[in-house]
């Protein structure tokens, strides 16, 4: 007998002073609960990454190589092969497929030896939406400033923090800051520490139903989140199958 492990409920957290307290739980959409198990982050290879390609029991085919600006590496027997844009596990499958015409049942592992630094992502009403290094933006306020600061249409009352927890469940933390103006919002968010791959979403001024917007954003992460965080990291759906 097989069944899917259900996704955790969506958490919409109301907070003040930049803290994540006073939580209230809102159930995720029924179709999400029925169809999803959990999510995982997958590191995507990019030009400049150094990768170790290991072919089991065949050291002559194993190499350490740096992915070139064109996204390719050169390996024995395969020649040039594109690895950029792939998760390490998918890159190993690609190398294996390229070797199959020449090698019997090759077992391939691809490992990143110099992974890129942790990032956070800023979306919504900021001037330069996208990724910023976590070491330069350890708080939500610093992330917003590095993303070009608030746009002209940004609201000062609501900001959302979207986070993937260790169990593979997405949560959205709605921060009702009660801030007074631009400086007040940044001062409040200076007290909110970030974690790798956090997503900050700034509300547009006058936009209604911000909570519903964020709930929809989280319920369909393979659209909104993947577009934002690629090519830095991939968010992909997993289905956990339990066998009795």
ZADRENPA-736638 format. One record per residue (C-alpha): residue in one letter; z, x, y negated. Coordinates in steps of 0.2 Angstrom, whole numbers, always signed. Layout:
// ZADRENPA-736638
+--------+-------+-------+-------+
! residu !    up !  east ! north !
+--------+-------+-------+-------+
!      a !     Z !     X !     Y !
...
+--------+-------+-------+-------+
//
This chain:
// ZADRENPA-736638
+--------+-------+-------+-------+
! residu !    up !  east ! north !
+--------+-------+-------+-------+
!      x !    +0 !    +0 !    +0 !
!      x !    -5 !    +7 !   -17 !
!      x !    +1 !    +2 !   -34 !
!      x !    +1 !    +8 !   -52 !
!      x !   +16 !   +14 !   -61 !
!      x !   +18 !    +4 !   -77 !
!      x !   +18 !   +11 !   -94 !
!      x !   +33 !   +12 !  -104 !
!      x !   +35 !    -1 !  -119 !
!      x !   +29 !    +4 !  -136 !
!      x !   +44 !    +9 !  -147 !
!      x !   +43 !    +4 !  -165 !
!      x !   +57 !   +12 !  -174 !
!      x !   +63 !    +7 !  -191 !
!      x !   +71 !   +22 !  -200 !
!      x !   +78 !   +27 !  -217 !
!      x !   +81 !   +45 !  -224 !
!      x !   +68 !   +52 !  -212 !
!      x !   +78 !   +49 !  -196 !
!      x !   +73 !   +40 !  -180 !
!      x !   +87 !   +28 !  -178 !
!      x !   +90 !    +9 !  -177 !
!      x !   +76 !    +7 !  -164 !
!      x !   +69 !   -10 !  -159 !
!      x !   +58 !   -11 !  -144 !
!      x !   +42 !   -21 !  -144 !
!      x !   +33 !   -23 !  -128 !
!      x !   +15 !   -15 !  -126 !
!      x !    +1 !   -26 !  -124 !
!      x !    +0 !   -34 !  -107 !
!      x !   -17 !   -27 !  -103 !
!      x !   -10 !   -10 !  -107 !
!      x !    +5 !   -12 !   -96 !
!      x !    -6 !   -18 !   -81 !
!      x !   -20 !    -5 !   -83 !
!      x !   -11 !   +11 !   -88 !
!      x !    +1 !   +23 !   -79 !
!      x !    +4 !   +36 !   -92 !
!      x !    -4 !   +49 !  -102 !
!      x !    -5 !   +68 !  -103 !
!      x !   -10 !   +81 !  -115 !
!      x !   -24 !   +93 !  -109 !
!      x !   -27 !  +110 !  -118 !
!      x !   -45 !  +111 !  -122 !
!      x !   -53 !  +128 !  -121 !
!      x !   -61 !  +134 !  -137 !
!      x !   -71 !  +150 !  -144 !
!      x !   -59 !  +164 !  -145 !
!      x !   -48 !  +159 !  -131 !
!      x !   -45 !  +173 !  -118 !
!      x !   -47 !  +166 !  -100 !
!      x !   -43 !  +173 !   -83 !
!      x !   -55 !  +167 !   -70 !
!      x !   -48 !  +170 !   -53 !
!      x !   -58 !  +167 !   -37 !
!      x !   -47 !  +167 !   -22 !
!      x !   -49 !  +182 !   -11 !
!      x !   -64 !  +188 !   -21 !
!      x !   -58 !  +200 !   -34 !
!      x !   -75 !  +206 !   -37 !
!      x !   -79 !  +189 !   -44 !
!      x !   -63 !  +187 !   -54 !
!      x !   -64 !  +192 !   -73 !
!      x !   -54 !  +191 !   -89 !
!      x !   -66 !  +185 !  -103 !
!      x !   -65 !  +179 !  -121 !
!      x !   -75 !  +163 !  -124 !
!      x !   -89 !  +167 !  -137 !
!      x !   -93 !  +158 !  -152 !
!      x !  -107 !  +149 !  -143 !
!      x !   -93 !  +142 !  -131 !
!      x !   -99 !  +153 !  -116 !
!      x !   -93 !  +167 !  -105 !
!      x !  -102 !  +178 !   -93 !
!      x !   -96 !  +179 !   -75 !
!      x !  -102 !  +188 !   -60 !
!      x !  -115 !  +178 !   -50 !
!      x !  -115 !  +163 !   -62 !
!      x !  -121 !  +172 !   -78 !
!      x !  -117 !  +162 !   -94 !
!      x !  -107 !  +147 !   -91 !
!      x !  -100 !  +135 !  -105 !
!      x !   -81 !  +133 !  -104 !
!      x !   -77 !  +128 !  -122 !
!      x !   -72 !  +110 !  -124 !
!      x !   -65 !  +109 !  -106 !
!      x !   -47 !  +108 !  -100 !
!      x !   -43 !  +123 !   -89 !
!      x !   -44 !  +113 !   -73 !
!      x !   -61 !  +106 !   -78 !
!      x !   -67 !  +124 !   -82 !
!      x !   -62 !  +129 !   -64 !
!      x !   -72 !  +115 !   -57 !
!      x !   -87 !  +120 !   -67 !
!      x !   -86 !  +138 !   -61 !
!      x !   -84 !  +133 !   -43 !
!      x !   -99 !  +122 !   -45 !
!      x !  -109 !  +137 !   -52 !
!      x !  -103 !  +148 !   -38 !
!      x !  -107 !  +136 !   -23 !
!      x !  -125 !  +140 !   -21 !
!      x !  -120 !  +159 !   -19 !
!      x !  -102 !  +158 !   -12 !
!      x !   -95 !  +148 !    +3 !
!      x !   -81 !  +136 !    -3 !
!      x !   -75 !  +147 !   -18 !
!      x !   -57 !  +142 !   -24 !
!      x !   -57 !  +145 !   -43 !
!      x !   -42 !  +145 !   -55 !
!      x !   -44 !  +146 !   -74 !
!      x !   -29 !  +151 !   -84 !
!      x !   -28 !  +154 !  -103 !
!      x !   -19 !  +170 !  -107 !
!      x !   -18 !  +168 !  -126 !
!      x !   -15 !  +149 !  -130 !
!      x !   -18 !  +143 !  -147 !
!      x !    -2 !  +140 !  -158 !
!      x !    +5 !  +122 !  -158 !
!      x !    -2 !  +110 !  -170 !
!      x !    +2 !   +93 !  -177 !
!      x !   -10 !   +80 !  -184 !
!      x !   -11 !   +70 !  -200 !
!      x !   -21 !   +54 !  -202 !
!      x !   -23 !   +39 !  -214 !
!      x !   -22 !   +40 !  -232 !
!      x !   -21 !   +59 !  -235 !
!      x !   -35 !   +70 !  -243 !
!      x !   -39 !   +81 !  -228 !
!      x !   -35 !   +72 !  -211 !
!      x !   -34 !   +83 !  -196 !
!      x !   -23 !   +97 !  -188 !
!      x !   -11 !  +108 !  -196 !
!      x !    -1 !  +123 !  -188 !
!      x !   +16 !  +117 !  -183 !
!      x !   +24 !  +134 !  -188 !
!      x !   +17 !  +130 !  -206 !
!      x !   +23 !  +112 !  -206 !
!      x !   +39 !  +110 !  -196 !
!      x !   +43 !   +94 !  -205 !
!      x !   +33 !   +78 !  -209 !
!      x !   +33 !   +82 !  -228 !
!      x !   +25 !   +99 !  -225 !
!      x !   +12 !   +92 !  -214 !
!      x !    +6 !   +79 !  -227 !
!      x !    +6 !   +93 !  -240 !
!      x !    -5 !  +104 !  -229 !
!      x !   -16 !   +90 !  -226 !
!      x !   -21 !   +89 !  -244 !
!      x !    -6 !   +78 !  -249 !
!      x !    -6 !   +59 !  -251 !
!      x !   -22 !   +51 !  -256 !
!      x !   -24 !   +39 !  -271 !
!      x !   -23 !   +24 !  -260 !
!      x !    -7 !   +29 !  -250 !
!      x !    +8 !   +18 !  -249 !
!      x !   +25 !   +26 !  -252 !
!      x !   +35 !   +14 !  -241 !
!      x !   +28 !   +16 !  -223 !
!      x !   +23 !   +31 !  -213 !
!      x !   +21 !   +32 !  -194 !
!      x !   +25 !   +46 !  -182 !
!      x !   +16 !   +44 !  -165 !
!      x !   +23 !   +55 !  -151 !
!      x !   +19 !   +58 !  -132 !
!      x !   +36 !   +60 !  -123 !
!      x !   +39 !   +70 !  -108 !
!      x !   +37 !   +56 !   -96 !
!      x !   +19 !   +53 !  -103 !
!      x !   +23 !   +38 !  -113 !
!      x !   +17 !   +35 !  -131 !
!      x !   +29 !   +29 !  -144 !
!      x !   +26 !   +25 !  -162 !
!      x !   +41 !   +27 !  -175 !
!      x !   +38 !   +17 !  -190 !
!      x !   +48 !   +25 !  -205 !
!      x !   +52 !   +12 !  -218 !
!      x !   +57 !   +26 !  -231 !
!      x !   +61 !   +14 !  -246 !
!      x !   +55 !   +29 !  -256 !
!      x !   +52 !   +29 !  -275 !
!      x !   +35 !   +36 !  -278 !
!      x !   +26 !   +52 !  -271 !
!      x !   +41 !   +64 !  -274 !
!      x !   +53 !   +52 !  -266 !
!      x !   +42 !   +50 !  -250 !
!      x !   +40 !   +68 !  -248 !
!      x !   +59 !   +71 !  -251 !
!      x !   +63 !   +58 !  -237 !
!      x !   +50 !   +65 !  -225 !
!      x !   +57 !   +83 !  -227 !
!      x !   +71 !   +78 !  -216 !
!      x !   +60 !   +73 !  -202 !
!      x !   +56 !   +88 !  -190 !
!      x !   +40 !   +88 !  -180 !
!      x !   +36 !   +92 !  -162 !
!      x !   +19 !   +99 !  -155 !
!      x !    +5 !   +87 !  -155 !
!      x !   +14 !   +74 !  -166 !
!      x !    +3 !   +63 !  -176 !
!      x !    +8 !   +57 !  -193 !
!      x !    -1 !   +41 !  -200 !
!      x !    +1 !   +37 !  -219 !
!      x !    -2 !   +19 !  -223 !
!      x !   -14 !   +13 !  -236 !
!      x !    -7 !    +4 !  -251 !
!      x !    -8 !   -15 !  -250 !
!      x !   -12 !   -14 !  -231 !
!      x !    -4 !   -29 !  -222 !
!      x !    +3 !   -28 !  -205 !
!      x !    +6 !   -10 !  -204 !
!      x !   +16 !   -12 !  -188 !
!      x !    +2 !   -21 !  -179 !
!      x !   -10 !    -8 !  -185 !
!      x !    +0 !    +6 !  -177 !
!      x !    +3 !    -4 !  -161 !
!      x !   -15 !    -6 !  -159 !
!      x !   -18 !   +12 !  -163 !
!      x !    -6 !   +17 !  -149 !
!      x !   -12 !    +4 !  -137 !
!      x !   -29 !   +11 !  -138 !
!      x !   -26 !   +30 !  -139 !
!      x !   -41 !   +36 !  -130 !
!      x !   -51 !   +30 !  -146 !
!      x !   -40 !   +34 !  -161 !
!      x !   -30 !   +48 !  -155 !
!      x !   -43 !   +57 !  -145 !
!      x !   -55 !   +57 !  -160 !
!      x !   -41 !   +64 !  -171 !
!      x !   -34 !   +78 !  -160 !
!      x !   -50 !   +84 !  -152 !
!      x !   -55 !   +98 !  -150 !
!      x !   -37 !  +105 !  -151 !
!      x !   -30 !   +95 !  -137 !
!      x !   -35 !   +80 !  -126 !
!      x !   -25 !   +65 !  -122 !
!      x !   -31 !   +57 !  -106 !
!      x !   -26 !   +43 !   -95 !
!      x !   -18 !   +46 !   -78 !
!      x !   -16 !   +34 !   -64 !
!      x !    -1 !   +37 !   -53 !
!      x !    -4 !   +31 !   -35 !
!      x !   +11 !   +29 !   -24 !
!      x !    +8 !   +28 !    -5 !
!      x !   +20 !   +18 !    +6 !
+--------+-------+-------+-------+
//
